[in-house]
Amino acid sequence: MPQNKFFMKKKETTEKQFANIEEGLSKTEQFIEDNSKLISAVITGIIVIFLAYYGINNLYLNPLNNKAQKQLFIAEQYFEKDSFQLALNGNDNFEGLLDIIDNYSKTKSGKLAKYYAGICYLNTGEYANAIKILDKYKTDDLLLLSISKAAIGDAFSEINQPKEAIEYYKESIEINKNMLTTPITLIKCARLYEVQEDYSNAVKCYQTIQKDYPESTSAKNIEKYIKKIENQTSK
């Protein structure tokens, strides 16, 4: 008898569980029925967004980027030959960097063209234009972004604005610390600090190179620079 009671109890529990499930399903069905238009609109919206994203990327941006890449490749060749004006403005055979920026601004190549254009302006002495265009340059490549910030620092240095130059040099260092560019940027910072007679910060820059980048080319004469400042400040 106790065993029968156990099975009866179990049966009742199972029936209640099924009843609860059926009730839940009924409520879900009722909700779907009551909100069918809303649900349909949401699903349609998701499909439209997906198709729009697919269409923009595959039918518009990818072909546009391919075209921009071809133009940028030619401009890069002139850039590497130090033909900066030609790289910037192009000729009858190819679009220069400035046209690539205007015509393909939403593509990867169009964005990269800003970097090249900024460096061209820096090398041709158009420092205000270099600052303006490089400050708008955005990329996930931290090394390239770091170099672009250092280039802005160079431009400010050229127009005798050392404080602004140092700010961008510091930003460059923080974005990407590496053996290649960081010691060079620290040297530039130190020299500007020296010009401002801020010897304490100049020494800190030199000591950072000595401590963190001892294998770099910039570290070779660091001890000499530090001693020079120590001699000046001890007088």
C-alpha positions as CSV (number, residue, x, y, z in Angstrom):
1,M,0.0,0.0,0.0
2,P,2.7,2.6,0.8
3,Q,4.3,1.8,-2.5
4,N,0.9,2.5,-4.3
5,K,0.7,5.8,-2.4
6,F,4.2,6.7,-3.6
7,F,3.3,6.0,-7.2
8,M,0.0,7.9,-6.9
9,K,1.8,10.9,-5.4
10,K,4.4,10.8,-8.2
11,K,1.7,10.6,-10.8
12,E,-0.1,13.6,-9.3
13,T,3.2,15.6,-9.3
14,T,3.9,14.6,-13.0
15,E,0.4,15.6,-14.0
16,K,0.8,19.0,-12.2
17,Q,4.1,19.5,-14.0
18,F,2.4,18.8,-17.4
19,A,-0.4,21.1,-16.5
20,N,2.0,23.9,-15.7
21,I,3.8,23.3,-18.9
22,E,0.6,23.3,-20.9
23,E,-0.5,26.5,-19.1
24,G,2.9,28.1,-19.9
25,L,2.6,27.1,-23.6
26,S,-1.0,28.5,-23.7
27,K,0.2,31.8,-22.3
28,T,3.1,31.9,-24.8
29,E,0.7,31.1,-27.7
30,Q,-1.7,33.8,-26.4
31,F,1.2,36.4,-26.2
32,I,2.3,35.5,-29.7
33,E,-1.2,35.8,-31.0
34,D,-1.8,39.1,-29.2
35,N,1.5,40.6,-30.3
36,S,1.8,39.0,-33.7
37,K,2.1,42.3,-35.5
38,L,4.8,43.6,-33.2
39,I,6.8,40.3,-33.4
40,S,6.5,40.3,-37.2
41,A,7.8,43.9,-37.3
42,V,10.8,43.1,-35.1
43,I,11.7,40.1,-37.2
44,T,11.3,42.1,-40.4
45,G,13.5,44.9,-38.9
46,I,16.2,42.4,-38.0
47,I,16.2,41.0,-41.6
48,V,16.3,44.5,-43.1
49,I,19.3,45.5,-40.9
50,F,21.1,42.3,-41.8
51,L,20.4,42.7,-45.5
52,A,21.5,46.4,-45.3
53,Y,24.7,45.5,-43.5
54,Y,25.4,42.7,-46.0
55,G,24.6,45.0,-49.0
56,I,26.7,47.9,-47.7
57,N,29.7,45.8,-47.1
58,N,29.6,43.4,-50.0
59,L,28.0,45.4,-52.7
60,Y,29.2,48.9,-51.9
61,L,32.2,49.2,-49.5
62,N,34.2,46.2,-50.7
63,P,34.2,47.2,-54.4
64,L,34.9,50.8,-53.4
65,N,37.8,49.8,-51.2
66,N,39.3,47.6,-54.0
67,K,39.2,50.7,-56.3
68,A,40.7,52.9,-53.5
69,Q,43.4,50.3,-52.9
70,K,44.6,50.5,-56.5
71,Q,44.8,54.3,-56.4
72,L,46.5,54.2,-53.0
73,F,49.1,51.7,-54.3
74,I,50.2,54.1,-57.0
75,A,50.3,57.1,-54.5
76,E,52.4,54.9,-52.1
77,Q,55.0,54.4,-54.9
78,Y,55.5,58.2,-55.2
79,F,55.5,58.6,-51.5
80,E,58.3,56.1,-51.1
81,K,60.3,58.0,-53.7
82,D,59.8,61.2,-51.7
83,S,57.7,62.7,-54.5
84,F,55.4,64.1,-51.9
85,Q,53.5,66.7,-54.0
86,L,52.8,64.2,-56.7
87,A,51.6,61.6,-54.1
88,L,49.3,64.3,-52.6
89,N,47.8,65.7,-55.8
90,G,48.1,62.9,-58.3
91,N,48.1,63.4,-62.0
92,D,46.1,62.3,-65.1
93,N,46.9,58.7,-64.5
94,F,46.0,58.3,-60.8
95,E,44.1,60.0,-58.0
96,G,46.4,61.6,-55.4
97,L,46.0,61.1,-51.6
98,L,43.8,64.1,-51.2
99,D,41.3,62.8,-53.8
100,I,41.4,59.4,-52.3
101,I,40.5,60.9,-48.9
102,D,37.6,62.8,-50.4
103,N,36.3,60.0,-52.7
104,Y,36.9,56.9,-50.5
105,S,36.6,58.3,-47.0
106,K,34.6,55.3,-45.7
107,T,37.1,52.7,-46.9
108,K,40.3,51.4,-45.1
109,S,42.4,52.8,-47.9
110,G,40.7,56.2,-47.7
111,K,41.5,56.3,-44.0
112,L,45.1,55.2,-44.5
113,A,45.5,57.9,-47.1
114,K,45.1,60.5,-44.3
115,Y,48.3,59.1,-42.7
116,Y,50.3,59.3,-45.9
117,A,48.9,62.8,-46.7
118,G,49.8,64.1,-43.2
119,I,53.4,62.8,-43.6
120,C,53.6,64.4,-47.0
121,Y,52.6,67.7,-45.6
122,L,55.1,67.3,-42.8
123,N,57.9,66.7,-45.3
124,T,56.9,69.6,-47.5
125,G,56.8,72.1,-44.6
126,E,53.1,72.5,-44.6
127,Y,52.9,71.9,-40.8
128,A,49.4,73.3,-40.1
129,N,48.0,70.9,-42.8
130,A,50.0,68.0,-41.3
131,I,48.6,68.6,-37.8
132,K,45.0,69.0,-39.1
133,I,44.9,65.9,-41.2
134,L,46.9,63.6,-38.9
135,D,44.8,64.6,-35.9
136,K,41.8,63.2,-37.8
137,Y,43.6,59.9,-38.6
138,K,42.1,56.9,-36.7
139,T,43.3,53.3,-36.8
140,D,43.3,50.1,-34.8
141,D,47.0,49.7,-35.7
142,L,48.6,51.1,-32.5
143,L,52.1,51.4,-33.9
144,L,50.9,53.4,-36.9
145,L,48.7,55.5,-34.6
146,S,51.7,56.1,-32.3
147,I,53.8,57.2,-35.3
148,S,51.1,59.6,-36.5
149,K,50.9,61.3,-33.0
150,A,54.7,61.6,-33.0
151,A,54.5,63.2,-36.5
152,I,52.0,65.8,-35.1
153,G,54.6,66.5,-32.3
154,D,57.2,67.0,-35.0
155,A,55.0,69.5,-36.8
156,F,54.4,71.5,-33.6
157,S,58.1,71.4,-32.9
158,E,58.8,72.9,-36.3
159,I,56.4,75.8,-35.7
160,N,58.1,76.5,-32.3
161,Q,55.3,75.2,-30.1
162,P,57.3,72.9,-27.8
163,K,54.6,72.3,-25.1
164,E,52.1,71.0,-27.7
165,A,54.9,69.0,-29.3
166,I,55.7,67.3,-26.0
167,E,52.0,66.5,-25.4
168,Y,51.8,64.6,-28.6
169,Y,55.1,62.9,-28.1
170,K,53.9,61.7,-24.7
171,E,50.6,60.5,-26.3
172,S,52.6,58.7,-28.9
173,I,54.6,56.9,-26.3
174,E,51.6,55.9,-24.2
175,I,49.7,54.5,-27.3
176,N,52.5,52.0,-28.2
177,K,55.7,51.4,-26.3
178,N,58.3,49.6,-28.4
179,M,62.0,49.4,-29.1
180,L,61.8,51.0,-32.5
181,T,60.0,54.4,-32.1
182,T,59.7,55.0,-28.3
183,P,63.4,55.8,-27.7
184,I,63.5,58.2,-30.6
185,T,60.4,60.0,-29.3
186,L,61.9,60.2,-25.8
187,I,65.0,61.8,-27.3
188,K,62.8,64.4,-29.0
189,C,61.0,65.1,-25.8
190,A,64.2,65.4,-23.9
191,R,65.7,67.9,-26.3
192,L,62.6,70.1,-26.2
193,Y,62.7,70.0,-22.4
194,E,66.3,71.1,-22.6
195,V,65.4,74.0,-24.8
196,Q,62.9,75.1,-22.1
197,E,65.5,74.5,-19.5
198,D,63.4,71.9,-17.8
199,Y,66.4,69.7,-17.1
200,S,64.7,67.5,-14.6
201,N,62.2,66.1,-17.1
202,A,64.9,65.9,-19.8
203,V,67.0,63.7,-17.6
204,K,63.9,61.5,-16.8
205,C,63.5,60.9,-20.6
206,Y,67.1,60.0,-21.0
207,Q,67.0,57.7,-18.0
208,T,63.9,56.0,-19.3
209,I,65.8,55.1,-22.5
210,Q,68.8,54.0,-20.4
211,K,66.6,51.7,-18.2
212,D,63.9,50.4,-20.5
213,Y,65.6,50.5,-23.9
214,P,69.3,49.8,-23.3
215,E,69.6,47.9,-26.6
216,S,68.2,50.7,-28.8
217,T,70.4,52.9,-31.0
218,S,69.2,55.9,-29.0
219,A,70.8,54.5,-25.8
220,K,74.3,54.6,-27.1
221,N,75.1,58.2,-26.1
222,I,72.6,58.6,-23.3
223,E,75.2,58.7,-20.5
224,K,76.9,61.6,-22.3
225,Y,73.6,63.5,-22.5
226,I,72.8,63.0,-18.8
227,K,76.3,64.1,-17.8
228,K,76.0,67.2,-20.0
229,I,72.8,68.2,-18.1
230,E,74.4,67.4,-14.8
231,N,77.3,69.7,-15.6
232,Q,75.0,72.5,-16.7
233,T,72.9,72.3,-13.5
234,S,75.9,72.1,-11.2
235,K,77.3,75.4,-12.3
